[in-house]
Amino acid sequence: MSVTSAFDPYTASDHLPRSLFDKETGPSYDVKHTAFQAAVGTKKPRWDWLEEKITVKNLRDGQCGTDGGPSGYPGPFGSDLVKAVDGKSDDELIARPEHATFGMAMLGGGRVTGRAHLYG
């Protein structure tokens, strides 16, 4: 199973100290004003960003911000990237690969360290 779904929060953790000391994001409880937005180059909450479509070219180039904007997050790589872009043209809009991987990770997460309640 892929670990791609874990990298955007990991990138956000790099931005956490600066965000916590920022006059706006530090005291904010708004999901649109967090370290995540600074890390991935968006103004959207993580869930809305995950549901965006991205061009194959932007995905290949690591331009993972909203609308292909710059981003500290490098995006998927290796077999995840190959599967996402294989046979597609550069200008084709596709779903972010992280979205599907996140769902699979949530389904199987409980079985990694023990039996999930679902299987108990």
Biopython code that builds the backbone (N, CA, C, O; Angstrom):
import numpy as np
from Bio.PDB.StructureBuilder import StructureBuilder

atoms = [
    (1, "MET", "N", (0.834, -1.188, 0.000)),
    (1, "MET", "CA", (0.000, 0.000, 0.000)),
    (1, "MET", "C", (0.874, 1.245, 0.000)),
    (1, "MET", "O", (1.948, 1.279, 0.601)),
    (2, "SER", "N", (0.399, 2.226, -0.667)),
    (2, "SER", "CA", (1.124, 3.487, -0.786)),
    (2, "SER", "C", (1.074, 4.295, 0.507)),
    (2, "SER", "O", (0.159, 4.144, 1.317)),
    (3, "VAL", "N", (2.071, 5.151, 0.683)),
    (3, "VAL", "CA", (2.073, 6.054, 1.833)),
    (3, "VAL", "C", (1.888, 7.503, 1.397)),
    (3, "VAL", "O", (2.078, 8.422, 2.195)),
    (4, "THR", "N", (1.521, 7.710, 0.144)),
    (4, "THR", "CA", (1.371, 9.066, -0.374)),
    (4, "THR", "C", (0.444, 9.916, 0.486)),
    (4, "THR", "O", (0.674, 11.116, 0.635)),
    (5, "SER", "N", (-0.596, 9.318, 1.052)),
    (5, "SER", "CA", (-1.564, 10.122, 1.807)),
    (5, "SER", "C", (-0.950, 10.765, 3.036)),
    (5, "SER", "O", (-1.556, 11.663, 3.620)),
    (6, "ALA", "N", (0.225, 10.338, 3.443)),
    (6, "ALA", "CA", (0.837, 10.871, 4.659)),
    (6, "ALA", "C", (1.761, 12.053, 4.400)),
    (6, "ALA", "O", (2.185, 12.703, 5.356)),
    (7, "PHE", "N", (2.085, 12.354, 3.166)),
    (7, "PHE", "CA", (3.103, 13.364, 2.917)),
    (7, "PHE", "C", (2.620, 14.805, 2.972)),
    (7, "PHE", "O", (3.403, 15.681, 3.338)),
    (8, "ASP", "N", (1.374, 15.093, 2.627)),
    (8, "ASP", "CA", (0.943, 16.498, 2.727)),
    (8, "ASP", "C", (0.866, 16.943, 4.190)),
    (8, "ASP", "O", (1.269, 18.070, 4.476)),
    (9, "PRO", "N", (0.374, 16.130, 5.137)),
    (9, "PRO", "CA", (0.444, 16.562, 6.542)),
    (9, "PRO", "C", (1.890, 16.651, 7.047)),
    (9, "PRO", "O", (2.205, 17.502, 7.879)),
    (10, "TYR", "N", (2.759, 15.782, 6.548)),
    (10, "TYR", "CA", (4.162, 15.835, 6.944)),
    (10, "TYR", "C", (4.779, 17.163, 6.509)),
    (10, "TYR", "O", (5.507, 17.797, 7.273)),
    (11, "THR", "N", (4.482, 17.579, 5.273)),
    (11, "THR", "CA", (4.967, 18.868, 4.787)),
    (11, "THR", "C", (4.389, 20.004, 5.626)),
    (11, "THR", "O", (5.083, 20.975, 5.928)),
    (12, "ALA", "N", (3.113, 19.880, 6.003)),
    (12, "ALA", "CA", (2.483, 20.904, 6.837)),
    (12, "ALA", "C", (3.183, 21.018, 8.192)),
    (12, "ALA", "O", (3.255, 22.107, 8.762)),
    (13, "SER", "N", (3.695, 19.910, 8.706)),
    (13, "SER", "CA", (4.376, 19.960, 10.006)),
    (13, "SER", "C", (5.634, 20.830, 9.947)),
    (13, "SER", "O", (6.037, 21.403, 10.959)),
    (14, "ASP", "N", (6.256, 20.932, 8.769)),
    (14, "ASP", "CA", (7.411, 21.822, 8.603)),
    (14, "ASP", "C", (7.007, 23.281, 8.805)),
    (14, "ASP", "O", (7.807, 24.097, 9.262)),
    (15, "HIS", "N", (5.775, 23.597, 8.464)),
    (15, "HIS", "CA", (5.278, 24.968, 8.557)),
    (15, "HIS", "C", (4.610, 25.260, 9.894)),
    (15, "HIS", "O", (4.241, 26.404, 10.160)),
    (16, "LEU", "N", (4.450, 24.265, 10.725)),
    (16, "LEU", "CA", (3.729, 24.438, 11.988)),
    (16, "LEU", "C", (4.356, 25.470, 12.926)),
    (16, "LEU", "O", (3.630, 26.338, 13.410)),
    (17, "PRO", "N", (5.650, 25.427, 13.208)),
    (17, "PRO", "CA", (6.204, 26.423, 14.133)),
    (17, "PRO", "C", (5.952, 27.867, 13.686)),
    (17, "PRO", "O", (5.549, 28.704, 14.493)),
    (18, "ARG", "N", (6.184, 28.153, 12.421)),
    (18, "ARG", "CA", (5.964, 29.518, 11.914)),
    (18, "ARG", "C", (4.484, 29.891, 12.012)),
    (18, "ARG", "O", (4.150, 31.019, 12.374)),
    (19, "SER", "N", (3.602, 28.948, 11.693)),
    (19, "SER", "CA", (2.162, 29.214, 11.752)),
    (19, "SER", "C", (1.684, 29.452, 13.176)),
    (19, "SER", "O", (0.820, 30.298, 13.408)),
    (20, "LEU", "N", (2.234, 28.722, 14.123)),
    (20, "LEU", "CA", (1.822, 28.895, 15.513)),
    (20, "LEU", "C", (2.194, 30.265, 16.061)),
    (20, "LEU", "O", (1.494, 30.801, 16.921)),
    (21, "PHE", "N", (3.279, 30.830, 15.576)),
    (21, "PHE", "CA", (3.712, 32.143, 16.041)),
    (21, "PHE", "C", (3.195, 33.296, 15.174)),
    (21, "PHE", "O", (3.452, 34.461, 15.477)),
    (22, "ASP", "N", (2.477, 32.983, 14.113)),
    (22, "ASP", "CA", (1.904, 33.994, 13.248)),
    (22, "ASP", "C", (0.725, 34.664, 13.956)),
    (22, "ASP", "O", (-0.052, 33.996, 14.638)),
    (23, "LYS", "N", (0.590, 35.990, 13.793)),
    (23, "LYS", "CA", (-0.462, 36.742, 14.485)),
    (23, "LYS", "C", (-1.862, 36.345, 14.037)),
    (23, "LYS", "O", (-2.814, 36.471, 14.808)),
    (24, "GLU", "N", (-2.005, 35.863, 12.790)),
    (24, "GLU", "CA", (-3.325, 35.464, 12.298)),
    (24, "GLU", "C", (-3.577, 33.967, 12.473)),
    (24, "GLU", "O", (-4.603, 33.572, 13.029)),
    (25, "THR", "N", (-2.653, 33.137, 12.006)),
    (25, "THR", "CA", (-2.904, 31.694, 12.064)),
    (25, "THR", "C", (-2.697, 31.113, 13.455)),
    (25, "THR", "O", (-3.354, 30.137, 13.816)),
    (26, "GLY", "N", (-1.802, 31.689, 14.237)),
    (26, "GLY", "CA", (-1.524, 31.155, 15.574)),
    (26, "GLY", "C", (-2.751, 30.992, 16.444)),
    (26, "GLY", "O", (-2.995, 29.890, 16.935)),
    (27, "PRO", "N", (-3.538, 32.040, 16.659)),
    (27, "PRO", "CA", (-4.706, 31.922, 17.520)),
    (27, "PRO", "C", (-5.980, 31.458, 16.794)),
    (27, "PRO", "O", (-7.030, 31.325, 17.424)),
    (28, "SER", "N", (-5.899, 31.213, 15.484)),
    (28, "SER", "CA", (-7.090, 30.903, 14.695)),
    (28, "SER", "C", (-7.573, 29.465, 14.889)),
    (28, "SER", "O", (-6.784, 28.536, 15.062)),
    (29, "TYR", "N", (-8.880, 29.322, 14.855)),
    (29, "TYR", "CA", (-9.510, 27.996, 14.840)),
    (29, "TYR", "C", (-10.136, 27.717, 13.482)),
    (29, "TYR", "O", (-10.867, 26.740, 13.320)),
    (30, "ASP", "N", (-9.851, 28.567, 12.512)),
    (30, "ASP", "CA", (-10.401, 28.446, 11.171)),
    (30, "ASP", "C", (-9.598, 27.410, 10.382)),
    (30, "ASP", "O", (-8.373, 27.501, 10.312)),
    (31, "VAL", "N", (-10.282, 26.427, 9.788)),
    (31, "VAL", "CA", (-9.594, 25.370, 9.036)),
    (31, "VAL", "C", (-8.962, 25.877, 7.745)),
    (31, "VAL", "O", (-8.244, 25.136, 7.074)),
    (32, "LYS", "N", (-9.222, 27.131, 7.394)),
    (32, "LYS", "CA", (-8.603, 27.722, 6.204)),
    (32, "LYS", "C", (-7.406, 28.594, 6.558)),
    (32, "LYS", "O", (-6.830, 29.234, 5.678)),
    (33, "HIS", "N", (-7.022, 28.629, 7.833)),
    (33, "HIS", "CA", (-5.864, 29.413, 8.287)),
    (33, "HIS", "C", (-4.983, 28.536, 9.173)),
    (33, "HIS", "O", (-4.958, 28.682, 10.395)),
    (34, "THR", "N", (-4.268, 27.627, 8.530)),
    (34, "THR", "CA", (-3.427, 26.685, 9.263)),
    (34, "THR", "C", (-2.073, 26.538, 8.567)),
    (34, "THR", "O", (-1.831, 27.140, 7.521)),
    (35, "ALA", "N", (-1.222, 25.751, 9.149)),
    (35, "ALA", "CA", (0.076, 25.448, 8.530)),
    (35, "ALA", "C", (-0.106, 24.715, 7.205)),
    (35, "ALA", "O", (0.734, 24.833, 6.313)),
    (36, "PHE", "N", (-1.175, 23.972, 7.071)),
    (36, "PHE", "CA", (-1.432, 23.206, 5.854)),
    (36, "PHE", "C", (-1.503, 24.111, 4.623)),
    (36, "PHE", "O", (-0.899, 23.806, 3.595)),
    (37, "GLN", "N", (-2.238, 25.224, 4.721)),
    (37, "GLN", "CA", (-2.376, 26.128, 3.578)),
    (37, "GLN", "C", (-1.019, 26.677, 3.136)),
    (37, "GLN", "O", (-0.741, 26.751, 1.940)),
    (38, "ALA", "N", (-0.187, 27.056, 4.082)),
    (38, "ALA", "CA", (1.145, 27.562, 3.745)),
    (38, "ALA", "C", (1.996, 26.471, 3.098)),
    (38, "ALA", "O", (2.779, 26.747, 2.189)),
    (39, "ALA", "N", (1.846, 25.256, 3.557)),
    (39, "ALA", "CA", (2.671, 24.153, 3.067)),
    (39, "ALA", "C", (2.332, 23.748, 1.640)),
    (39, "ALA", "O", (3.232, 23.546, 0.824)),
    (40, "VAL", "N", (1.050, 23.626, 1.332)),
    (40, "VAL", "CA", (0.683, 23.100, 0.020)),
    (40, "VAL", "C", (0.292, 24.163, -0.998)),
    (40, "VAL", "O", (0.057, 23.839, -2.162)),
    (41, "GLY", "N", (0.217, 25.421, -0.586)),
    (41, "GLY", "CA", (-0.089, 26.484, -1.536)),
    (41, "GLY", "C", (-1.557, 26.565, -1.899)),
    (41, "GLY", "O", (-1.912, 26.550, -3.077)),
    (42, "THR", "N", (-2.410, 26.651, -0.892)),
    (42, "THR", "CA", (-3.845, 26.769, -1.130)),
    (42, "THR", "C", (-4.474, 27.668, -0.073)),
    (42, "THR", "O", (-3.849, 27.986, 0.939)),
    (43, "LYS", "N", (-5.701, 28.069, -0.315)),
    (43, "LYS", "CA", (-6.475, 28.800, 0.684)),
    (43, "LYS", "C", (-7.634, 27.926, 1.168)),
    (43, "LYS", "O", (-8.465, 28.366, 1.963)),
    (44, "LYS", "N", (-7.679, 26.699, 0.683)),
    (44, "LYS", "CA", (-8.767, 25.778, 0.997)),
    (44, "LYS", "C", (-8.420, 24.889, 2.193)),
    (44, "LYS", "O", (-7.244, 24.669, 2.482)),
    (45, "PRO", "N", (-9.441, 24.380, 2.888)),
    (45, "PRO", "CA", (-9.189, 23.355, 3.912)),
    (45, "PRO", "C", (-8.643, 22.090, 3.236)),
    (45, "PRO", "O", (-8.824, 21.894, 2.034)),
    (46, "ARG", "N", (-7.985, 21.248, 4.007)),
    (46, "ARG", "CA", (-7.361, 20.045, 3.440)),
    (46, "ARG", "C", (-8.342, 19.196, 2.651)),
    (46, "ARG", "O", (-8.003, 18.711, 1.572)),
    (47, "TRP", "N", (-9.541, 19.008, 3.163)),
    (47, "TRP", "CA", (-10.495, 18.109, 2.499)),
    (47, "TRP", "C", (-10.910, 18.656, 1.148)),
    (47, "TRP", "O", (-11.072, 17.886, 0.201)),
    (48, "ASP", "N", (-11.089, 19.973, 1.032)),
    (48, "ASP", "CA", (-11.432, 20.572, -0.259)),
    (48, "ASP", "C", (-10.245, 20.485, -1.219)),
    (48, "ASP", "O", (-10.426, 20.238, -2.412)),
    (49, "TRP", "N", (-9.032, 20.688, -0.701)),
    (49, "TRP", "CA", (-7.825, 20.570, -1.525)),
    (49, "TRP", "C", (-7.683, 19.139, -2.049)),
    (49, "TRP", "O", (-7.348, 18.938, -3.216)),
    (50, "LEU", "N", (-7.935, 18.150, -1.193)),
    (50, "LEU", "CA", (-7.838, 16.750, -1.614)),
    (50, "LEU", "C", (-8.804, 16.426, -2.752)),
    (50, "LEU", "O", (-8.518, 15.567, -3.585)),
    (51, "GLU", "N", (-9.937, 17.106, -2.788)),
    (51, "GLU", "CA", (-10.951, 16.822, -3.803)),
    (51, "GLU", "C", (-10.761, 17.622, -5.089)),
    (51, "GLU", "O", (-11.537, 17.465, -6.031)),
    (52, "GLU", "N", (-9.741, 18.475, -5.141)),
    (52, "GLU", "CA", (-9.460, 19.232, -6.362)),
    (52, "GLU", "C", (-9.020, 18.303, -7.485)),
    (52, "GLU", "O", (-8.532, 17.197, -7.248)),
    (53, "LYS", "N", (-9.201, 18.771, -8.691)),
    (53, "LYS", "CA", (-8.611, 18.129, -9.867)),
    (53, "LYS", "C", (-7.308, 18.864, -10.153)),
    (53, "LYS", "O", (-7.193, 20.063, -9.901)),
    (54, "ILE", "N", (-6.340, 18.144, -10.674)),
    (54, "ILE", "CA", (-5.027, 18.712, -10.979)),
    (54, "ILE", "C", (-4.617, 18.236, -12.368)),
    (54, "ILE", "O", (-4.952, 17.120, -12.766)),
    (55, "THR", "N", (-3.897, 19.074, -13.106)),
    (55, "THR", "CA", (-3.466, 18.628, -14.436)),
    (55, "THR", "C", (-2.321, 17.625, -14.286)),
    (55, "THR", "O", (-1.564, 17.647, -13.316)),
    (56, "VAL", "N", (-2.231, 16.770, -15.255)),
    (56, "VAL", "CA", (-1.159, 15.775, -15.276)),
    (56, "VAL", "C", (0.201, 16.471, -15.259)),
    (56, "VAL", "O", (1.115, 16.039, -14.556)),
    (57, "LYS", "N", (0.332, 17.543, -16.031)),
    (57, "LYS", "CA", (1.611, 18.277, -16.074)),
    (57, "LYS", "C", (1.970, 18.833, -14.704)),
    (57, "LYS", "O", (3.108, 18.676, -14.260)),
    (58, "ASN", "N", (1.028, 19.478, -14.025)),
    (58, "ASN", "CA", (1.313, 20.027, -12.702)),
    (58, "ASN", "C", (1.684, 18.919, -11.717)),
    (58, "ASN", "O", (2.579, 19.096, -10.891)),
    (59, "LEU", "N", (1.012, 17.799, -11.800)),
    (59, "LEU", "CA", (1.325, 16.684, -10.917)),
    (59, "LEU", "C", (2.736, 16.167, -11.185)),
    (59, "LEU", "O", (3.502, 15.928, -10.252)),
    (60, "ARG", "N", (3.074, 15.997, -12.457)),
    (60, "ARG", "CA", (4.421, 15.547, -12.826)),
    (60, "ARG", "C", (5.502, 16.530, -12.368)),
    (60, "ARG", "O", (6.577, 16.126, -11.924)),
    (61, "ASP", "N", (5.197, 17.840, -12.485)),
    (61, "ASP", "CA", (6.173, 18.883, -12.154)),
    (61, "ASP", "C", (6.237, 19.204, -10.667)),
    (61, "ASP", "O", (7.082, 19.996, -10.250)),
    (62, "GLY", "N", (5.367, 18.608, -9.857)),
    (62, "GLY", "CA", (5.358, 18.890, -8.423)),
    (62, "GLY", "C", (4.735, 20.227, -8.079)),
    (62, "GLY", "O", (4.957, 20.754, -6.988)),
    (63, "GLN", "N", (3.954, 20.784, -8.999)),
    (63, "GLN", "CA", (3.228, 22.037, -8.753)),
    (63, "GLN", "C", (1.884, 21.667, -8.134)),
    (63, "GLN", "O", (0.862, 21.648, -8.819)),
    (64, "CYS", "N", (1.891, 21.376, -6.853)),
    (64, "CYS", "CA", (0.726, 20.782, -6.196)),
    (64, "CYS", "C", (-0.170, 21.771, -5.482)),
    (64, "CYS", "O", (-1.115, 21.367, -4.804)),
    (65, "GLY", "N", (0.106, 23.061, -5.619)),
    (65, "GLY", "CA", (-0.776, 24.061, -5.047)),
    (65, "GLY", "C", (-2.063, 24.147, -5.844)),
    (65, "GLY", "O", (-2.171, 23.575, -6.928)),
    (66, "THR", "N", (-3.041, 24.865, -5.304)),
    (66, "THR", "CA", (-4.292, 25.059, -6.019)),
    (66, "THR", "C", (-4.021, 25.699, -7.373)),
    (66, "THR", "O", (-3.232, 26.637, -7.480)),
    (67, "ASP", "N", (-4.679, 25.187, -8.401)),
    (67, "ASP", "CA", (-4.522, 25.663, -9.780)),
    (67, "ASP", "C", (-3.070, 25.627, -10.254)),
    (67, "ASP", "O", (-2.652, 26.474, -11.043)),
    (68, "GLY", "N", (-2.310, 24.655, -9.779)),
    (68, "GLY", "CA", (-0.930, 24.487, -10.223)),
    (68, "GLY", "C", (0.043, 25.475, -9.619)),
    (68, "GLY", "O", (1.152, 25.653, -10.122)),
    (69, "GLY", "N", (-0.372, 26.119, -8.538)),
    (69, "GLY", "CA", (0.496, 27.088, -7.879)),
    (69, "GLY", "C", (1.677, 26.422, -7.202)),
    (69, "GLY", "O", (1.702, 25.204, -7.029)),
    (70, "PRO", "N", (2.654, 27.226, -6.820)),
    (70, "PRO", "CA", (3.820, 26.681, -6.129)),
    (70, "PRO", "C", (3.423, 26.057, -4.795)),
    (70, "PRO", "O", (2.436, 26.453, -4.174)),
    (71, "SER", "N", (4.197, 25.091, -4.377)),
    (71, "SER", "CA", (3.861, 24.354, -3.176)),
    (71, "SER", "C", (5.122, 23.781, -2.558)),
    (71, "SER", "O", (6.031, 23.350, -3.267)),
    (72, "GLY", "N", (5.173, 23.780, -1.232)),
    (72, "GLY", "CA", (6.278, 23.130, -0.541)),
    (72, "GLY", "C", (6.099, 21.621, -0.529)),
    (72, "GLY", "O", (7.023, 20.880, -0.193)),
    (73, "TYR", "N", (4.923, 21.177, -0.892)),
    (73, "TYR", "CA", (4.601, 19.748, -0.943)),
    (73, "TYR", "C", (4.967, 19.206, -2.322)),
    (73, "TYR", "O", (4.465, 19.707, -3.328)),
    (74, "PRO", "N", (5.828, 18.198, -2.388)),
    (74, "PRO", "CA", (6.288, 17.708, -3.684)),
    (74, "PRO", "C", (5.280, 16.864, -4.443)),
    (74, "PRO", "O", (5.447, 16.650, -5.644)),
    (75, "GLY", "N", (4.249, 16.384, -3.786)),
    (75, "GLY", "CA", (3.257, 15.547, -4.455)),
    (75, "GLY", "C", (3.661, 14.087, -4.505)),
    (75, "GLY", "O", (4.712, 13.700, -3.993)),
    (76, "PRO", "N", (2.817, 13.285, -5.127)),
    (76, "PRO", "CA", (3.116, 11.857, -5.223)),
    (76, "PRO", "C", (4.335, 11.591, -6.101)),
    (76, "PRO", "O", (4.728, 12.423, -6.919)),
    (77, "PHE", "N", (4.910, 10.435, -5.915)),
    (77, "PHE", "CA", (6.111, 10.072, -6.668)),
    (77, "PHE", "C", (6.112, 8.563, -6.852)),
    (77, "PHE", "O", (5.228, 7.867, -6.353)),
    (78, "GLY", "N", (7.092, 8.073, -7.559)),
    (78, "GLY", "CA", (7.241, 6.629, -7.753)),
    (78, "GLY", "C", (6.033, 6.009, -8.424)),
    (78, "GLY", "O", (5.454, 6.591, -9.341)),
    (79, "SER", "N", (5.654, 4.822, -7.964)),
    (79, "SER", "CA", (4.561, 4.085, -8.608)),
    (79, "SER", "C", (3.230, 4.814, -8.483)),
    (79, "SER", "O", (2.380, 4.676, -9.364)),
    (80, "ASP", "N", (3.019, 5.588, -7.415)),
    (80, "ASP", "CA", (1.775, 6.360, -7.292)),
    (80, "ASP", "C", (1.651, 7.375, -8.413)),
    (80, "ASP", "O", (0.582, 7.525, -9.007)),
    (81, "LEU", "N", (2.739, 8.073, -8.705)),
    (81, "LEU", "CA", (2.734, 9.060, -9.774)),
    (81, "LEU", "C", (2.569, 8.383, -11.128)),
    (81, "LEU", "O", (1.789, 8.844, -11.961)),
    (82, "VAL", "N", (3.290, 7.305, -11.351)),
    (82, "VAL", "CA", (3.207, 6.590, -12.625)),
    (82, "VAL", "C", (1.780, 6.120, -12.874)),
    (82, "VAL", "O", (1.260, 6.294, -13.976)),
    (83, "LYS", "N", (1.137, 5.525, -11.869)),
    (83, "LYS", "CA", (-0.243, 5.051, -12.023)),
    (83, "LYS", "C", (-1.205, 6.207, -12.292)),
    (83, "LYS", "O", (-2.141, 6.061, -13.078)),
    (84, "ALA", "N", (-0.986, 7.336, -11.655)),
    (84, "ALA", "CA", (-1.898, 8.472, -11.796)),
    (84, "ALA", "C", (-1.830, 9.117, -13.181)),
    (84, "ALA", "O", (-2.848, 9.595, -13.682)),
    (85, "VAL", "N", (-0.663, 9.141, -13.803)),
    (85, "VAL", "CA", (-0.494, 9.882, -15.056)),
    (85, "VAL", "C", (-0.330, 8.998, -16.283)),
    (85, "VAL", "O", (-0.319, 9.509, -17.403)),
    (86, "ASP", "N", (-0.203, 7.705, -16.108)),
    (86, "ASP", "CA", (0.058, 6.792, -17.219)),
    (86, "ASP", "C", (-1.003, 6.909, -18.315)),
    (86, "ASP", "O", (-2.198, 6.745, -18.068)),
    (87, "GLY", "N", (-0.535, 7.196, -19.527)),
    (87, "GLY", "CA", (-1.410, 7.257, -20.690)),
    (87, "GLY", "C", (-2.266, 8.513, -20.787)),
    (87, "GLY", "O", (-3.165, 8.574, -21.626)),
    (88, "LYS", "N", (-2.016, 9.502, -19.962)),
    (88, "LYS", "CA", (-2.830, 10.723, -19.960)),
    (88, "LYS", "C", (-2.034, 11.880, -20.537)),
    (88, "LYS", "O", (-0.810, 11.930, -20.417)),
    (89, "SER", "N", (-2.749, 12.819, -21.170)),
    (89, "SER", "CA", (-2.086, 13.993, -21.738)),
    (89, "SER", "C", (-1.793, 15.007, -20.644)),
    (89, "SER", "O", (-2.438, 15.005, -19.595)),
    (90, "ASP", "N", (-0.814, 15.874, -20.896)),
    (90, "ASP", "CA", (-0.379, 16.863, -19.913)),
    (90, "ASP", "C", (-1.500, 17.782, -19.428)),
    (90, "ASP", "O", (-1.509, 18.175, -18.262)),
    (91, "ASP", "N", (-2.437, 18.127, -20.297)),
    (91, "ASP", "CA", (-3.481, 19.078, -19.916)),
    (91, "ASP", "C", (-4.729, 18.421, -19.328)),
    (91, "ASP", "O", (-5.689, 19.111, -18.985)),
    (92, "GLU", "N", (-4.721, 17.102, -19.211)),
    (92, "GLU", "CA", (-5.876, 16.395, -18.648)),
    (92, "GLU", "C", (-5.987, 16.650, -17.145)),
    (92, "GLU", "O", (-4.996, 16.596, -16.417)),
    (93, "LEU", "N", (-7.209, 16.926, -16.697)),
    (93, "LEU", "CA", (-7.476, 17.102, -15.264)),
    (93, "LEU", "C", (-7.787, 15.748, -14.651)),
    (93, "LEU", "O", (-8.628, 15.003, -15.154)),
    (94, "ILE", "N", (-7.100, 15.438, -13.556)),
    (94, "ILE", "CA", (-7.321, 14.166, -12.869)),
    (94, "ILE", "C", (-7.505, 14.423, -11.368)),
    (94, "ILE", "O", (-7.122, 15.476, -10.859)),
    (95, "ALA", "N", (-8.083, 13.470, -10.685)),
    (95, "ALA", "CA", (-8.238, 13.567, -9.236)),
    (95, "ALA", "C", (-6.864, 13.433, -8.577)),
    (95, "ALA", "O", (-5.995, 12.708, -9.061)),
    (96, "ARG", "N", (-6.693, 14.135, -7.482)),
    (96, "ARG", "CA", (-5.431, 13.990, -6.744)),
    (96, "ARG", "C", (-5.302, 12.535, -6.277)),
    (96, "ARG", "O", (-6.235, 12.007, -5.672)),
    (97, "PRO", "N", (-4.176, 11.883, -6.541)),
    (97, "PRO", "CA", (-3.992, 10.496, -6.113)),
    (97, "PRO", "C", (-4.091, 10.327, -4.598)),
    (97, "PRO", "O", (-4.476, 9.263, -4.114)),
    (98, "GLU", "N", (-3.748, 11.368, -3.855)),
    (98, "GLU", "CA", (-3.777, 11.296, -2.394)),
    (98, "GLU", "C", (-5.185, 11.027, -1.864)),
    (98, "GLU", "O", (-5.344, 10.422, -0.804)),
    (99, "HIS", "N", (-6.199, 11.472, -2.592)),
    (99, "HIS", "CA", (-7.586, 11.328, -2.125)),
    (99, "HIS", "C", (-7.962, 9.853, -1.988)),
    (99, "HIS", "O", (-8.453, 9.430, -0.942)),
    (100, "ALA", "N", (-7.735, 9.082, -3.031)),
    (100, "ALA", "CA", (-8.072, 7.657, -2.995)),
    (100, "ALA", "C", (-7.197, 6.910, -1.992)),
    (100, "ALA", "O", (-7.671, 6.020, -1.286)),
    (101, "THR", "N", (-5.935, 7.273, -1.937)),
    (101, "THR", "CA", (-5.016, 6.601, -1.019)),
    (101, "THR", "C", (-5.404, 6.865, 0.428)),
    (101, "THR", "O", (-5.302, 5.974, 1.272)),
    (102, "PHE", "N", (-5.849, 8.088, 0.721)),
    (102, "PHE", "CA", (-6.270, 8.427, 2.077)),
    (102, "PHE", "C", (-7.434, 7.543, 2.507)),
    (102, "PHE", "O", (-7.440, 7.018, 3.620)),
    (103, "GLY", "N", (-8.405, 7.379, 1.640)),
    (103, "GLY", "CA", (-9.544, 6.531, 1.960)),
    (103, "GLY", "C", (-9.129, 5.097, 2.254)),
    (103, "GLY", "O", (-9.625, 4.488, 3.201)),
    (104, "MET", "N", (-8.231, 4.561, 1.457)),
    (104, "MET", "CA", (-7.749, 3.199, 1.691)),
    (104, "MET", "C", (-6.974, 3.107, 2.998)),
    (104, "MET", "O", (-7.079, 2.116, 3.721)),
    (105, "ALA", "N", (-6.195, 4.142, 3.300)),
    (105, "ALA", "CA", (-5.419, 4.131, 4.535)),
    (105, "ALA", "C", (-6.343, 4.135, 5.750)),
    (105, "ALA", "O", (-6.060, 3.473, 6.749)),
    (106, "MET", "N", (-7.440, 4.873, 5.668)),
    (106, "MET", "CA", (-8.382, 4.934, 6.783)),
    (106, "MET", "C", (-9.099, 3.603, 6.973)),
    (106, "MET", "O", (-9.378, 3.205, 8.103)),
    (107, "LEU", "N", (-9.395, 2.919, 5.884)),
    (107, "LEU", "CA", (-10.054, 1.617, 5.980)),
    (107, "LEU", "C", (-9.131, 0.569, 6.588)),
    (107, "LEU", "O", (-9.568, -0.244, 7.404)),
    (108, "GLY", "N", (-7.873, 0.580, 6.202)),
    (108, "GLY", "CA", (-6.949, -0.454, 6.652)),
    (108, "GLY", "C", (-6.129, -0.084, 7.863)),
    (108, "GLY", "O", (-5.415, -0.932, 8.398)),
    (109, "GLY", "N", (-6.205, 1.151, 8.313)),
    (109, "GLY", "CA", (-5.360, 1.618, 9.407)),
    (109, "GLY", "C", (-5.487, 0.825, 10.684)),
    (109, "GLY", "O", (-4.489, 0.596, 11.366)),
    (110, "GLY", "N", (-6.680, 0.402, 11.024)),
    (110, "GLY", "CA", (-6.891, -0.340, 12.261)),
    (110, "GLY", "C", (-6.305, -1.727, 12.247)),
    (110, "GLY", "O", (-6.131, -2.339, 13.301)),
    (111, "ARG", "N", (-6.001, -2.228, 11.087)),
    (111, "ARG", "CA", (-5.472, -3.583, 10.999)),
    (111, "ARG", "C", (-3.946, -3.617, 11.055)),
    (111, "ARG", "O", (-3.348, -4.693, 11.030)),
    (112, "VAL", "N", (-3.321, -2.459, 11.130)),
    (112, "VAL", "CA", (-1.863, -2.410, 11.156)),
    (112, "VAL", "C", (-1.335, -2.799, 12.528)),
    (112, "VAL", "O", (-0.417, -3.613, 12.628)),
    (113, "THR", "N", (-1.896, -2.236, 13.571)),
    (113, "THR", "CA", (-1.391, -2.485, 14.922)),
    (113, "THR", "C", (-2.303, -3.388, 15.750)),
    (113, "THR", "O", (-1.971, -3.725, 16.886)),
    (114, "GLY", "N", (-3.403, -3.767, 15.213)),
    (114, "GLY", "CA", (-4.346, -4.630, 15.924)),
    (114, "GLY", "C", (-5.624, -4.718, 15.146)),
    (114, "GLY", "O", (-5.753, -4.128, 14.073)),
    (115, "ARG", "N", (-6.553, -5.439, 15.671)),
    (115, "ARG", "CA", (-7.830, -5.598, 14.981)),
    (115, "ARG", "C", (-8.689, -4.366, 15.210)),
    (115, "ARG", "O", (-8.861, -3.910, 16.341)),
    (116, "ALA", "N", (-9.226, -3.835, 14.114)),
    (116, "ALA", "CA", (-10.129, -2.697, 14.210)),
    (116, "ALA", "C", (-11.446, -3.171, 14.842)),
    (116, "ALA", "O", (-11.807, -4.344, 14.745)),
    (117, "HIS", "N", (-12.141, -2.256, 15.476)),
    (117, "HIS", "CA", (-13.427, -2.597, 16.113)),
    (117, "HIS", "C", (-14.366, -3.251, 15.099)),
    (117, "HIS", "O", (-15.158, -4.128, 15.443)),
    (118, "LEU", "N", (-14.265, -2.817, 13.864)),
    (118, "LEU", "CA", (-15.095, -3.340, 12.790)),
    (118, "LEU", "C", (-14.913, -4.860, 12.658)),
    (118, "LEU", "O", (-15.853, -5.571, 12.301)),
    (119, "TYR", "N", (-13.712, -5.349, 12.945)),
    (119, "TYR", "CA", (-13.417, -6.765, 12.779)),
    (119, "TYR", "C", (-13.443, -7.537, 14.095)),
    (119, "TYR", "O", (-13.243, -8.752, 14.103)),
    (120, "GLY", "N", (-13.686, -6.844, 15.204)),
    (120, "GLY", "CA", (-13.628, -7.455, 16.526)),
    (120, "GLY", "C", (-14.738, -8.364, 16.780)),
    (120, "GLY", "O", (-14.820, -8.953, 17.857)),
]
sb = StructureBuilder()
sb.init_structure("model")
sb.init_model(0)
sb.init_chain("A")
sb.init_seg("    ")
for serial, (resi, resn, name, xyz) in enumerate(atoms, 1):
    if name == "N":
        sb.init_residue(resn, " ", resi, " ")
    sb.init_atom(name, np.array(xyz, "f"), 0.0, 1.0, " ", f" {name:<3s}", serial, name[0])
structure = sb.get_structure()
